[in-house]
């Protein structure tokens, strides 16, 4: 299992490439090939690489553990995602745009869920490859909690290169709208 993380607020050219890639991915799921040159996946992934962070299951486990030790996360159960209201991909492709948009909005709301009264990032967003949206406010709260953690805990965590990279990622994404987990 891997975790692919990406800024929410991408530079315009990268956001356009992502949108085109997602559109082609939906079409190709219906059996149609991507007819763009270069292919949408190649354009998107090469442009998006500087705005992504990738972890394997072990790396994410280490980051989650460090966040837990520093009080940056909290335990909670997530609410379910909306049920797929379409018969199949052909039904999705043939559906009215408003119907597809309504489903996308409901799914995005589910991926962004938090628990009122809790500070930091809910661990369920870091236990699977989503789709999850970790918002800027959640990240800012987690970073504030990190600054309040005992100096010895911070020093021990910061001795690890992966942890330093993770902290830098969190700081970058806190001012970029957060990050997605997929």
KOLSETOR-163455 format. One record per atom (N, C-alpha, C): residue number from 1; atom name; x, y, z negated. Coordinates in pm, whole numbers, always signed. Example, Ala and Ser with C-alpha at 12.3 -4.5 7.8 and 13.67 -1.06 7.14 Angstrom:
<pts>
+-----+------+--------+--------+--------+
!   n ! atom !     px !     py !     pz !
+-----+------+--------+--------+--------+
!   1 !    N !  +1319 !   -569 !   -780 !
!   1 !   CA !  +1230 !   -450 !   -780 !
!   1 !    C !  +1320 !   -330 !   -780 !
!   2 !    N !  +1285 !   -225 !   -708 !
!   2 !   CA !  +1367 !   -106 !   -714 !
!   2 !    C !  +1290 !     +3 !   -787 !
+-----+------+--------+--------+--------+
</pts>
This chain:
<pts>
+-----+------+--------+--------+--------+
!   n ! atom !     px !     py !     pz !
+-----+------+--------+--------+--------+
!   1 !    N !    +84 !   -117 !     +0 !
!   1 !   CA !     +0 !     +0 !     +0 !
!   1 !    C !    +88 !   +123 !     +0 !
!   2 !    N !    +46 !   +223 !    +75 !
!   2 !   CA !   +121 !   +348 !    +78 !
!   2 !    C !    +26 !   +464 !    +54 !
!   3 !    N !    +84 !   +575 !    +15 !
!   3 !   CA !    +11 !   +698 !    -10 !
!   3 !    C !    +65 !   +803 !    +85 !
!   4 !    N !    -22 !   +854 !   +168 !
!   4 !   CA !    +14 !   +960 !   +262 !
!   4 !    C !    -54 !  +1087 !   +216 !
!   5 !    N !    +25 !  +1185 !   +178 !
!   5 !   CA !    -25 !  +1310 !   +124 !
!   5 !    C !     +3 !  +1421 !   +224 !
!   6 !    N !    -89 !  +1518 !   +229 !
!   6 !   CA !    -72 !  +1627 !   +325 !
!   6 !    C !   -134 !  +1755 !   +269 !
!   7 !    N !    -70 !  +1867 !   +298 !
!   7 !   CA !   -124 !  +1996 !   +258 !
!   7 !    C !   -267 !  +2008 !   +308 !
!   8 !    N !   -352 !  +2073 !   +231 !
!   8 !   CA !   -488 !  +2104 !   +277 !
!   8 !    C !   -483 !  +2218 !   +377 !
!   9 !    N !   -413 !  +2325 !   +343 !
!   9 !   CA !   -404 !  +2442 !   +430 !
!   9 !    C !   -275 !  +2434 !   +512 !
!  10 !    N !   -290 !  +2385 !   +633 !
!  10 !   CA !   -176 !  +2370 !   +723 !
!  10 !    C !   -159 !  +2494 !   +810 !
!  11 !    N !    -38 !  +2518 !   +861 !
!  11 !   CA !    -22 !  +2625 !   +960 !
!  11 !    C !   -117 !  +2599 !  +1078 !
!  12 !    N !   -158 !  +2704 !  +1146 !
!  12 !   CA !   -263 !  +2695 !  +1248 !
!  12 !    C !   -235 !  +2589 !  +1355 !
!  13 !    N !   -115 !  +2585 !  +1409 !
!  13 !   CA !    -84 !  +2488 !  +1515 !
!  13 !    C !    -97 !  +2344 !  +1465 !
!  14 !    N !    -58 !  +2321 !  +1341 !
!  14 !   CA !    -66 !  +2187 !  +1284 !
!  14 !    C !   -211 !  +2151 !  +1256 !
!  15 !    N !   -288 !  +2247 !  +1204 !
!  15 !   CA !   -431 !  +2222 !  +1178 !
!  15 !    C !   -504 !  +2191 !  +1308 !
!  16 !    N !   -471 !  +2261 !  +1415 !
!  16 !   CA !   -533 !  +2233 !  +1545 !
!  16 !    C !   -496 !  +2094 !  +1594 !
!  17 !    N !   -369 !  +2055 !  +1576 !
!  17 !   CA !   -326 !  +1921 !  +1618 !
!  17 !    C !   -397 !  +1814 !  +1536 !
!  18 !    N !   -416 !  +1839 !  +1406 !
!  18 !   CA !   -488 !  +1743 !  +1321 !
!  18 !    C !   -633 !  +1730 !  +1367 !
!  19 !    N !   -696 !  +1842 !  +1394 !
!  19 !   CA !   -836 !  +1840 !  +1438 !
!  19 !    C !   -850 !  +1762 !  +1569 !
!  20 !    N !   -760 !  +1786 !  +1662 !
!  20 !   CA !   -765 !  +1715 !  +1791 !
!  20 !    C !   -739 !  +1566 !  +1770 !
!  21 !    N !   -643 !  +1533 !  +1684 !
!  21 !   CA !   -614 !  +1392 !  +1653 !
!  21 !    C !   -735 !  +1324 !  +1591 !
!  22 !    N !   -799 !  +1390 !  +1493 !
!  22 !   CA !   -917 !  +1331 !  +1429 !
!  22 !    C !  -1031 !  +1313 !  +1529 !
!  23 !    N !  -1048 !  +1408 !  +1619 !
!  23 !   CA !  -1152 !  +1397 !  +1722 !
!  23 !    C !  -1124 !  +1279 !  +1814 !
!  24 !    N !   -999 !  +1266 !  +1856 !
!  24 !   CA !   -963 !  +1153 !  +1944 !
!  24 !    C !   -972 !  +1020 !  +1870 !
!  25 !    N !   -938 !  +1019 !  +1742 !
!  25 !   CA !   -948 !   +896 !  +1664 !
!  25 !    C !  -1093 !   +850 !  +1658 !
!  26 !    N !  -1186 !   +943 !  +1641 !
!  26 !   CA !  -1327 !   +908 !  +1640 !
!  26 !    C !  -1370 !   +854 !  +1776 !
!  27 !    N !  -1326 !   +921 !  +1883 !
!  27 !   CA !  -1362 !   +875 !  +2018 !
!  27 !    C !  -1302 !   +738 !  +2048 !
!  28 !    N !  -1175 !   +718 !  +2011 !
!  28 !   CA !  -1111 !   +590 !  +2042 !
!  28 !    C !  -1171 !   +476 !  +1961 !
!  29 !    N !  -1227 !   +508 !  +1843 !
!  29 !   CA !  -1297 !   +404 !  +1767 !
!  29 !    C !  -1419 !   +356 !  +1844 !
!  30 !    N !  -1470 !   +442 !  +1933 !
!  30 !   CA !  -1582 !   +404 !  +2018 !
!  30 !    C !  -1536 !   +339 !  +2148 !
!  31 !    N !  -1406 !   +312 !  +2161 !
!  31 !   CA !  -1354 !   +242 !  +2277 !
!  31 !    C !  -1297 !   +331 !  +2385 !
!  32 !    N !  -1292 !   +462 !  +2363 !
!  32 !   CA !  -1239 !   +552 !  +2464 !
!  32 !    C !  -1093 !   +584 !  +2432 !
!  33 !    N !  -1007 !   +585 !  +2533 !
!  33 !   CA !   -865 !   +615 !  +2507 !
!  33 !    C !   -842 !   +766 !  +2492 !
!  34 !    N !   -735 !   +799 !  +2421 !
!  34 !   CA !   -691 !   +938 !  +2412 !
!  34 !    C !   -630 !   +973 !  +2547 !
!  35 !    N !   -680 !  +1078 !  +2612 !
!  35 !   CA !   -629 !  +1112 !  +2745 !
!  35 !    C !   -545 !  +1239 !  +2744 !
!  36 !    N !   -499 !  +1280 !  +2627 !
!  36 !   CA !   -413 !  +1398 !  +2618 !
!  36 !    C !   -267 !  +1360 !  +2637 !
!  37 !    N !   -190 !  +1454 !  +2691 !
!  37 !   CA !    -46 !  +1435 !  +2707 !
!  37 !    C !    +22 !  +1554 !  +2641 !
!  38 !    N !   +110 !  +1532 !  +2542 !
!  38 !   CA !   +136 !  +1402 !  +2480 !
!  38 !    C !    +15 !  +1356 !  +2399 !
!  39 !    N !    +16 !  +1227 !  +2366 !
!  39 !   CA !    -95 !  +1170 !  +2291 !
!  39 !    C !   -115 !  +1248 !  +2161 !
!  40 !    N !   -241 !  +1259 !  +2120 !
!  40 !   CA !   -276 !  +1338 !  +2002 !
!  40 !    C !   -202 !  +1291 !  +1877 !
!  41 !    N !   -186 !  +1161 !  +1861 !
!  41 !   CA !   -118 !  +1111 !  +1741 !
!  41 !    C !    +27 !  +1158 !  +1738 !
!  42 !    N !    +95 !  +1154 !  +1853 !
!  42 !   CA !   +236 !  +1196 !  +1856 !
!  42 !    C !   +250 !  +1345 !  +1825 !
!  43 !    N !   +164 !  +1427 !  +1883 !
!  43 !   CA !   +169 !  +1571 !  +1857 !
!  43 !    C !   +143 !  +1600 !  +1710 !
!  44 !    N !    +37 !  +1543 !  +1658 !
!  44 !   CA !     -2 !  +1569 !  +1520 !
!  44 !    C !   +106 !  +1524 !  +1422 !
!  45 !    N !   +150 !  +1398 !  +1432 !
!  45 !   CA !   +245 !  +1347 !  +1334 !
!  45 !    C !   +379 !  +1418 !  +1340 !
!  46 !    N !   +424 !  +1459 !  +1457 !
!  46 !   CA !   +552 !  +1530 !  +1462 !
!  46 !    C !   +538 !  +1671 !  +1404 !
!  47 !    N !   +427 !  +1738 !  +1430 !
!  47 !   CA !   +407 !  +1872 !  +1375 !
!  47 !    C !   +380 !  +1868 !  +1224 !
!  48 !    N !   +308 !  +1767 !  +1177 !
!  48 !   CA !   +265 !  +1762 !  +1037 !
!  48 !    C !   +373 !  +1712 !   +941 !
!  49 !    N !   +475 !  +1647 !   +990 !
!  49 !   CA !   +575 !  +1583 !   +904 !
!  49 !    C !   +630 !  +1673 !   +793 !
!  50 !    N !   +663 !  +1801 !   +821 !
!  50 !   CA !   +716 !  +1886 !   +712 !
!  50 !    C !   +614 !  +1917 !   +602 !
!  51 !    N !   +488 !  +1888 !   +628 !
!  51 !   CA !   +380 !  +1922 !   +535 !
!  51 !    C !   +318 !  +1798 !   +471 !
!  52 !    N !   +395 !  +1690 !   +476 !
!  52 !   CA !   +348 !  +1563 !   +422 !
!  52 !    C !   +448 !  +1508 !   +321 !
!  53 !    N !   +397 !  +1420 !   +236 !
!  53 !   CA !   +480 !  +1351 !   +136 !
!  53 !    C !   +429 !  +1207 !   +136 !
!  54 !    N !   +519 !  +1112 !   +146 !
!  54 !   CA !   +481 !   +971 !   +152 !
!  54 !    C !   +541 !   +895 !    +35 !
!  55 !    N !   +459 !   +812 !    -27 !
!  55 !   CA !   +504 !   +729 !   -139 !
!  55 !    C !   +455 !   +586 !   -119 !
!  56 !    N !   +536 !   +491 !   -161 !
!  56 !   CA !   +486 !   +354 !   -167 !
!  56 !    C !   +420 !   +335 !   -303 !
!  57 !    N !   +367 !   +216 !   -326 !
!  57 !   CA !   +292 !   +192 !   -450 !
!  57 !    C !   +380 !   +211 !   -574 !
!  58 !    N !   +506 !   +173 !   -564 !
!  58 !   CA !   +598 !   +187 !   -676 !
!  58 !    C !   +627 !   +335 !   -705 !
!  59 !    N !   +653 !   +411 !   -599 !
!  59 !   CA !   +681 !   +554 !   -615 !
!  59 !    C !   +563 !   +629 !   -675 !
!  60 !    N !   +441 !   +598 !   -626 !
!  60 !   CA !   +324 !   +666 !   -682 !
!  60 !    C !   +304 !   +624 !   -827 !
!  61 !    N !   +333 !   +497 !   -857 !
!  61 !   CA !   +322 !   +451 !   -996 !
!  61 !    C !   +416 !   +529 !  -1087 !
!  62 !    N !   +538 !   +554 !  -1041 !
!  62 !   CA !   +634 !   +630 !  -1120 !
!  62 !    C !   +587 !   +774 !  -1139 !
!  63 !    N !   +533 !   +834 !  -1034 !
!  63 !   CA !   +483 !   +972 !  -1046 !
!  63 !    C !   +362 !   +979 !  -1139 !
!  64 !    N !   +271 !   +884 !  -1125 !
!  64 !   CA !   +154 !   +880 !  -1214 !
!  64 !    C !   +197 !   +865 !  -1359 !
!  65 !    N !   +293 !   +774 !  -1383 !
!  65 !   CA !   +341 !   +752 !  -1519 !
!  65 !    C !   +402 !   +879 !  -1576 !
!  66 !    N !   +483 !   +948 !  -1498 !
!  66 !   CA !   +542 !  +1072 !  -1544 !
!  66 !    C !   +436 !  +1177 !  -1573 !
!  67 !    N !   +337 !  +1186 !  -1487 !
!  67 !   CA !   +229 !  +1284 !  -1508 !
!  67 !    C !   +150 !  +1250 !  -1634 !
!  68 !    N !   +127 !  +1122 !  -1655 !
!  68 !   CA !    +54 !  +1079 !  -1776 !
!  68 !    C !   +134 !  +1117 !  -1901 !
!  69 !    N !   +265 !  +1089 !  -1899 !
!  69 !   CA !   +350 !  +1119 !  -2014 !
!  69 !    C !   +355 !  +1269 !  -2044 !
!  70 !    N !   +343 !  +1351 !  -1939 !
!  70 !   CA !   +348 !  +1496 !  -1957 !
!  70 !    C !   +209 !  +1556 !  -1976 !
!  71 !    N !   +106 !  +1474 !  -1980 !
!  71 !   CA !    -30 !  +1524 !  -2002 !
!  71 !    C !    -92 !  +1593 !  -1882 !
!  72 !    N !    -44 !  +1561 !  -1762 !
!  72 !   CA !    -89 !  +1629 !  -1640 !
!  72 !    C !   -212 !  +1565 !  -1577 !
!  73 !    N !   -246 !  +1445 !  -1621 !
!  73 !   CA !   -360 !  +1373 !  -1564 !
!  73 !    C !   -458 !  +1337 !  -1675 !
!  74 !    N !   -574 !  +1289 !  -1633 !
!  74 !   CA !   -671 !  +1238 !  -1729 !
!  74 !    C !   -742 !  +1117 !  -1670 !
!  75 !    N !   -789 !  +1032 !  -1761 !
!  75 !   CA !   -861 !   +910 !  -1723 !
!  75 !    C !  -1008 !   +944 !  -1702 !
!  76 !    N !  -1066 !   +892 !  -1596 !
!  76 !   CA !  -1208 !   +911 !  -1569 !
!  76 !    C !  -1250 !   +811 !  -1462 !
!  77 !    N !  -1378 !   +789 !  -1453 !
!  77 !   CA !  -1436 !   +707 !  -1346 !
!  77 !    C !  -1485 !   +802 !  -1237 !
!  78 !    N !  -1460 !   +767 !  -1114 !
!  78 !   CA !  -1509 !   +853 !  -1006 !
!  78 !    C !  -1651 !   +815 !   -967 !
!  79 !    N !  -1724 !   +915 !   -922 !
!  79 !   CA !  -1857 !   +891 !   -866 !
!  79 !    C !  -1840 !   +826 !   -730 !
!  80 !    N !  -1937 !   +746 !   -687 !
!  80 !   CA !  -1924 !   +679 !   -558 !
!  80 !    C !  -1929 !   +776 !   -440 !
!  81 !    N !  -1870 !   +733 !   -331 !
!  81 !   CA !  -1879 !   +807 !   -205 !
!  81 !    C !  -2015 !   +779 !   -142 !
!  82 !    N !  -2060 !   +868 !    -55 !
!  82 !   CA !  -2190 !   +844 !     +9 !
!  82 !    C !  -2184 !   +720 !    +98 !
!  83 !    N !  -2296 !   +651 !   +106 !
!  83 !   CA !  -2306 !   +533 !   +193 !
!  83 !    C !  -2302 !   +579 !   +339 !
!  84 !    N !  -2243 !   +499 !   +424 !
!  84 !   CA !  -2237 !   +527 !   +568 !
!  84 !    C !  -2379 !   +518 !   +623 !
!  85 !    N !  -2435 !   +629 !   +670 !
!  85 !   CA !  -2575 !   +629 !   +714 !
!  85 !    C !  -2595 !   +592 !   +861 !
!  86 !    N !  -2491 !   +544 !   +926 !
!  86 !   CA !  -2499 !   +513 !  +1068 !
!  86 !    C !  -2493 !   +361 !  +1087 !
!  87 !    N !  -2557 !   +311 !  +1191 !
!  87 !   CA !  -2556 !   +166 !  +1217 !
!  87 !    C !  -2416 !   +117 !  +1250 !
!  88 !    N !  -2348 !   +193 !  +1333 !
!  88 !   CA !  -2215 !   +155 !  +1379 !
!  88 !    C !  -2149 !   +279 !  +1439 !
!  89 !    N !  -2030 !   +262 !  +1497 !
!  89 !   CA !  -1957 !   +377 !  +1552 !
!  89 !    C !  -2033 !   +436 !  +1671 !
!  90 !    N !  -2103 !   +355 !  +1747 !
!  90 !   CA !  -2181 !   +408 !  +1860 !
!  90 !    C !  -2292 !   +500 !  +1809 !
!  91 !    N !  -2356 !   +461 !  +1698 !
!  91 !   CA !  -2460 !   +545 !  +1639 !
!  91 !    C !  -2398 !   +677 !  +1592 !
!  92 !    N !  -2281 !   +670 !  +1532 !
!  92 !   CA !  -2209 !   +791 !  +1488 !
!  92 !    C !  -2181 !   +882 !  +1606 !
!  93 !    N !  -2127 !   +826 !  +1714 !
!  93 !   CA !  -2092 !   +906 !  +1831 !
!  93 !    C !  -2214 !   +967 !  +1898 !
!  94 !    N !  -2327 !   +896 !  +1893 !
!  94 !   CA !  -2450 !   +945 !  +1956 !
!  94 !    C !  -2530 !  +1038 !  +1866 !
!  95 !    N !  -2497 !  +1043 !  +1738 !
!  95 !   CA !  -2574 !  +1121 !  +1641 !
!  95 !    C !  -2563 !  +1271 !  +1667 !
!  96 !    N !  -2666 !  +1341 !  +1627 !
!  96 !   CA !  -2668 !  +1486 !  +1631 !
!  96 !    C !  -2551 !  +1540 !  +1547 !
!  97 !    N !  -2486 !  +1645 !  +1594 !
!  97 !   CA !  -2371 !  +1702 !  +1523 !
!  97 !    C !  -2406 !  +1744 !  +1381 !
!  98 !    N !  -2528 !  +1793 !  +1360 !
!  98 !   CA !  -2569 !  +1835 !  +1225 !
!  98 !    C !  -2571 !  +1715 !  +1130 !
!  99 !    N !  -2614 !  +1600 !  +1180 !
!  99 !   CA !  -2617 !  +1479 !  +1098 !
!  99 !    C !  -2476 !  +1433 !  +1062 !
! 100 !    N !  -2386 !  +1438 !  +1159 !
! 100 !   CA !  -2246 !  +1401 !  +1132 !
! 100 !    C !  -2182 !  +1501 !  +1035 !
! 101 !    N !  -2210 !  +1630 !  +1055 !
! 101 !   CA !  -2156 !  +1733 !   +967 !
! 101 !    C !  -2205 !  +1714 !   +823 !
! 102 !    N !  -2332 !  +1678 !   +808 !
! 102 !   CA !  -2387 !  +1657 !   +673 !
! 102 !    C !  -2316 !  +1541 !   +604 !
! 103 !    N !  -2292 !  +1433 !   +677 !
! 103 !   CA !  -2219 !  +1321 !   +617 !
! 103 !    C !  -2077 !  +1362 !   +582 !
! 104 !    N !  -2009 !  +1432 !   +674 !
! 104 !   CA !  -1871 !  +1477 !   +648 !
! 104 !    C !  -1865 !  +1567 !   +523 !
! 105 !    N !  -1964 !  +1656 !   +508 !
! 105 !   CA !  -1967 !  +1745 !   +391 !
! 105 !    C !  -1987 !  +1665 !   +263 !
! 106 !    N !  -2075 !  +1565 !   +266 !
! 106 !   CA !  -2098 !  +1482 !   +147 !
! 106 !    C !  -1974 !  +1401 !   +112 !
! 107 !    N !  -1906 !  +1349 !   +213 !
! 107 !   CA !  -1784 !  +1272 !   +188 !
! 107 !    C !  -1673 !  +1363 !   +134 !
! 108 !    N !  -1662 !  +1483 !   +188 !
! 108 !   CA !  -1559 !  +1577 !   +140 !
! 108 !    C !  -1588 !  +1617 !     -5 !
! 109 !    N !  -1714 !  +1639 !    -39 !
! 109 !   CA !  -1750 !  +1672 !   -177 !
! 109 !    C !  -1713 !  +1557 !   -271 !
! 110 !    N !  -1738 !  +1435 !   -229 !
! 110 !   CA !  -1702 !  +1319 !   -312 !
! 110 !    C !  -1551 !  +1308 !   -327 !
! 111 !    N !  -1477 !  +1339 !   -223 !
! 111 !   CA !  -1331 !  +1327 !   -230 !
! 111 !    C !  -1269 !  +1437 !   -316 !
! 112 !    N !  -1340 !  +1548 !   -336 !
! 112 !   CA !  -1289 !  +1660 !   -415 !
! 112 !    C !  -1337 !  +1657 !   -560 !
! 113 !    N !  -1414 !  +1557 !   -599 !
! 113 !   CA !  -1476 !  +1556 !   -732 !
! 113 !    C !  -1374 !  +1566 !   -846 !
! 114 !    N !  -1418 !  +1631 !   -950 !
! 114 !   CA !  -1342 !  +1642 !  -1074 !
! 114 !    C !  -1439 !  +1615 !  -1189 !
! 115 !    N !  -1388 !  +1619 !  -1311 !
! 115 !   CA !  -1473 !  +1599 !  -1428 !
! 115 !    C !  -1477 !  +1729 !  -1505 !
! 116 !    N !  -1597 !  +1790 !  -1517 !
! 116 !   CA !  -1607 !  +1916 !  -1590 !
! 116 !    C !  -1549 !  +1905 !  -1731 !
! 117 !    N !  -1478 !  +2008 !  -1771 !
! 117 !   CA !  -1421 !  +2012 !  -1905 !
! 117 !    C !  -1284 !  +1945 !  -1916 !
! 118 !    N !  -1238 !  +1880 !  -1812 !
! 118 !   CA !  -1107 !  +1815 !  -1814 !
! 118 !    C !  -1007 !  +1901 !  -1737 !
! 119 !    N !   -882 !  +1900 !  -1782 !
! 119 !   CA !   -777 !  +1978 !  -1717 !
! 119 !    C !   -674 !  +1885 !  -1655 !
! 120 !    N !   -629 !  +1920 !  -1536 !
! 120 !   CA !   -530 !  +1841 !  -1466 !
! 120 !    C !   -593 !  +1765 !  -1351 !
! 121 !    N !   -528 !  +1655 !  -1315 !
! 121 !   CA !   -570 !  +1574 !  -1201 !
! 121 !    C !   -627 !  +1443 !  -1252 !
! 122 !    N !   -748 !  +1407 !  -1209 !
! 122 !   CA !   -801 !  +1277 !  -1251 !
! 122 !    C !   -716 !  +1165 !  -1189 !
! 123 !    N !   -678 !  +1068 !  -1271 !
! 123 !   CA !   -589 !   +962 !  -1222 !
! 123 !    C !   -649 !   +882 !  -1109 !
! 124 !    N !   -782 !   +875 !  -1101 !
! 124 !   CA !   -840 !   +795 !   -993 !
! 124 !    C !   -799 !   +847 !   -855 !
! 125 !    N !   -763 !   +975 !   -845 !
! 125 !   CA !   -719 !  +1029 !   -717 !
! 125 !    C !   -578 !   +984 !   -680 !
! 126 !    N !   -508 !   +926 !   -776 !
! 126 !   CA !   -371 !   +881 !   -751 !
! 126 !    C !   -358 !   +729 !   -764 !
! 127 !    N !   -472 !   +661 !   -770 !
! 127 !   CA !   -472 !   +515 !   -783 !
! 127 !    C !   -505 !   +443 !   -654 !
! 128 !    N !   -558 !   +513 !   -556 !
! 128 !   CA !   -588 !   +452 !   -426 !
! 128 !    C !   -551 !   +552 !   -318 !
! 129 !    N !   -552 !   +506 !   -196 !
! 129 !   CA !   -516 !   +597 !    -88 !
! 129 !    C !   -639 !   +666 !    -28 !
! 130 !    N !   -737 !   +686 !   -113 !
! 130 !   CA !   -846 !   +778 !    -86 !
! 130 !    C !   -949 !   +734 !    +15 !
! 131 !    N !  -1009 !   +833 !    +75 !
! 131 !   CA !   -962 !   +970 !    +89 !
! 131 !    C !   -994 !  +1054 !    -34 !
! 132 !    N !   -891 !  +1122 !    -84 !
! 132 !   CA !   -908 !  +1211 !   -198 !
! 132 !    C !   -858 !  +1349 !   -162 !
! 133 !    N !   -915 !  +1448 !   -225 !
! 133 !   CA !   -869 !  +1585 !   -213 !
! 133 !    C !   -832 !  +1633 !   -353 !
! 134 !    N !   -705 !  +1663 !   -371 !
! 134 !   CA !   -656 !  +1717 !   -499 !
! 134 !    C !   -644 !  +1867 !   -478 !
! 135 !    N !   -732 !  +1942 !   -544 !
! 135 !   CA !   -741 !  +2086 !   -523 !
! 135 !    C !   -633 !  +2166 !   -592 !
! 136 !    N !   -617 !  +2288 !   -544 !
! 136 !   CA !   -515 !  +2378 !   -598 !
! 136 !    C !   -535 !  +2404 !   -747 !
! 137 !    N !   -660 !  +2417 !   -791 !
! 137 !   CA !   -686 !  +2443 !   -934 !
! 137 !    C !   -643 !  +2324 !  -1019 !
! 138 !    N !   -669 !  +2202 !   -972 !
! 138 !   CA !   -627 !  +2082 !  -1045 !
! 138 !    C !   -475 !  +2078 !  -1059 !
! 139 !    N !   -408 !  +2110 !   -949 !
! 139 !   CA !   -262 !  +2107 !   -949 !
! 139 !    C !   -207 !  +2215 !  -1042 !
! 140 !    N !   -264 !  +2335 !  -1037 !
! 140 !   CA !   -218 !  +2443 !  -1125 !
! 140 !    C !   -237 !  +2404 !  -1271 !
! 141 !    N !   -350 !  +2341 !  -1304 !
! 141 !   CA !   -372 !  +2296 !  -1441 !
! 141 !    C !   -268 !  +2190 !  -1481 !
! 142 !    N !   -240 !  +2098 !  -1390 !
! 142 !   CA !   -141 !  +1994 !  -1419 !
! 142 !    C !     -3 !  +2056 !  -1441 !
! 143 !    N !    +34 !  +2153 !  -1358 !
! 143 !   CA !   +164 !  +2218 !  -1374 !
! 143 !    C !   +171 !  +2298 !  -1503 !
! 144 !    N !    +61 !  +2362 !  -1541 !
! 144 !   CA !    +57 !  +2433 !  -1670 !
! 144 !    C !    +78 !  +2335 !  -1785 !
! 145 !    N !    +13 !  +2220 !  -1777 !
! 145 !   CA !    +28 !  +2119 !  -1882 !
! 145 !    C !   +172 !  +2067 !  -1886 !
! 146 !    N !   +234 !  +2057 !  -1769 !
! 146 !   CA !   +373 !  +2012 !  -1763 !
! 146 !    C !   +463 !  +2111 !  -1838 !
! 147 !    N !   +441 !  +2239 !  -1817 !
! 147 !   CA !   +521 !  +2341 !  -1884 !
! 147 !    C !   +503 !  +2336 !  -2036 !
! 148 !    N !   +387 !  +2287 !  -2081 !
! 148 !   CA !   +358 !  +2275 !  -2224 !
! 148 !    C !   +407 !  +2143 !  -2284 !
! 149 !    N !   +451 !  +2050 !  -2200 !
! 149 !   CA !   +499 !  +1920 !  -2248 !
! 149 !    C !   +629 !  +1938 !  -2326 !
! 150 !    N !   +658 !  +1848 !  -2418 !
! 150 !   CA !   +782 !  +1858 !  -2495 !
! 150 !    C !   +906 !  +1864 !  -2403 !
! 151 !    N !  +1000 !  +1946 !  -2441 !
! 151 !   CA !  +1122 !  +1965 !  -2360 !
! 151 !    C !  +1193 !  +1833 !  -2334 !
! 152 !    N !  +1193 !  +1743 !  -2432 !
! 152 !   CA !  +1259 !  +1614 !  -2414 !
! 152 !    C !  +1194 !  +1530 !  -2305 !
! 153 !    N !  +1062 !  +1534 !  -2298 !
! 153 !   CA !   +989 !  +1460 !  -2194 !
! 153 !    C !  +1023 !  +1519 !  -2058 !
! 154 !    N !  +1020 !  +1652 !  -2047 !
! 154 !   CA !  +1051 !  +1717 !  -1919 !
! 154 !    C !  +1195 !  +1686 !  -1876 !
! 155 !    N !  +1289 !  +1692 !  -1970 !
! 155 !   CA !  +1430 !  +1665 !  -1936 !
! 155 !    C !  +1447 !  +1522 !  -1888 !
! 156 !    N !  +1382 !  +1428 !  -1956 !
! 156 !   CA !  +1393 !  +1288 !  -1915 !
! 156 !    C !  +1333 !  +1268 !  -1775 !
! 157 !    N !  +1217 !  +1327 !  -1750 !
! 157 !   CA !  +1154 !  +1312 !  -1619 !
! 157 !    C !  +1238 !  +1378 !  -1510 !
! 158 !    N !  +1292 !  +1495 !  -1539 !
! 158 !   CA !  +1366 !  +1570 !  -1437 !
! 158 !    C !  +1504 !  +1512 !  -1407 !
! 159 !    N !  +1545 !  +1410 !  -1480 !
! 159 !   CA !  +1669 !  +1340 !  -1448 !
! 159 !    C !  +1651 !  +1250 !  -1326 !
! 160 !    N !  +1526 !  +1227 !  -1287 !
! 160 !   CA !  +1494 !  +1139 !  -1174 !
! 160 !    C !  +1468 !  +1222 !  -1048 !
! 161 !    N !  +1536 !  +1189 !   -939 !
! 161 !   CA !  +1520 !  +1263 !   -813 !
! 161 !    C !  +1379 !  +1257 !   -757 !
! 162 !    N !  +1315 !  +1141 !   -767 !
! 162 !   CA !  +1178 !  +1131 !   -718 !
! 162 !    C !  +1088 !  +1226 !   -794 !
! 163 !    N !  +1103 !  +1235 !   -925 !
! 163 !   CA !  +1021 !  +1325 !  -1005 !
! 163 !    C !  +1045 !  +1471 !   -964 !
! 164 !    N !  +1169 !  +1507 !   -941 !
! 164 !   CA !  +1198 !  +1645 !   -899 !
! 164 !    C !  +1132 !  +1675 !   -765 !
! 165 !    N !  +1139 !  +1578 !   -672 !
! 165 !   CA !  +1072 !  +1595 !   -542 !
! 165 !    C !   +920 !  +1607 !   -560 !
! 166 !    N !   +863 !  +1526 !   -650 !
! 166 !   CA !   +719 !  +1529 !   -677 !
! 166 !    C !   +678 !  +1665 !   -734 !
! 167 !    N !   +755 !  +1715 !   -829 !
! 167 !   CA !   +724 !  +1847 !   -885 !
! 167 !    C !   +729 !  +1955 !   -778 !
! 168 !    N !   +827 !  +1949 !   -692 !
! 168 !   CA !   +838 !  +2047 !   -584 !
! 168 !    C !   +716 !  +2036 !   -493 !
! 169 !    N !   +672 !  +1914 !   -461 !
! 169 !   CA !   +553 !  +1892 !   -380 !
! 169 !    C !   +431 !  +1956 !   -447 !
! 170 !    N !   +416 !  +1930 !   -576 !
! 170 !   CA !   +301 !  +1988 !   -648 !
! 170 !    C !   +306 !  +2140 !   -645 !
! 171 !    N !   +422 !  +2196 !   -664 !
! 171 !   CA !   +433 !  +2343 !   -663 !
! 171 !    C !   +400 !  +2401 !   -524 !
! 172 !    N !   +447 !  +2335 !   -420 !
! 172 !   CA !   +416 !  +2380 !   -283 !
! 172 !    C !   +266 !  +2373 !   -256 !
! 173 !    N !   +206 !  +2263 !   -292 !
! 173 !   CA !    +65 !  +2243 !   -256 !
! 173 !    C !    -30 !  +2325 !   -343 !
! 174 !    N !    +16 !  +2366 !   -460 !
! 174 !   CA !    -68 !  +2450 !   -546 !
! 174 !    C !   -102 !  +2582 !   -478 !
! 175 !    N !    -18 !  +2626 !   -386 !
! 175 !   CA !    -44 !  +2751 !   -313 !
! 175 !    C !    -83 !  +2726 !   -168 !
! 176 !    N !   -115 !  +2600 !   -135 !
! 176 !   CA !   -156 !  +2562 !     +0 !
! 176 !    C !   -293 !  +2495 !     +0 !
! 177 !    N !   -373 !  +2521 !   -103 !
! 177 !   CA !   -507 !  +2465 !   -107 !
! 177 !    C !   -514 !  +2326 !   -166 !
! 178 !    N !   -400 !  +2272 !   -206 !
! 178 !   CA !   -395 !  +2137 !   -261 !
! 178 !    C !   -344 !  +2039 !   -158 !
! 179 !    N !   -376 !  +1911 !   -178 !
! 179 !   CA !   -333 !  +1809 !    -83 !
! 179 !    C !   -437 !  +1699 !    -73 !
! 180 !    N !   -431 !  +1630 !    +40 !
! 180 !   CA !   -517 !  +1515 !    +62 !
! 180 !    C !   -437 !  +1389 !    +33 !
! 181 !    N !   -507 !  +1286 !     -7 !
! 181 !   CA !   -448 !  +1154 !    -31 !
! 181 !    C !   -517 !  +1056 !    +62 !
! 182 !    N !   -440 !   +991 !   +147 !
! 182 !   CA !   -497 !   +890 !   +236 !
! 182 !    C !   -403 !   +773 !   +251 !
+-----+------+--------+--------+--------+
</pts>
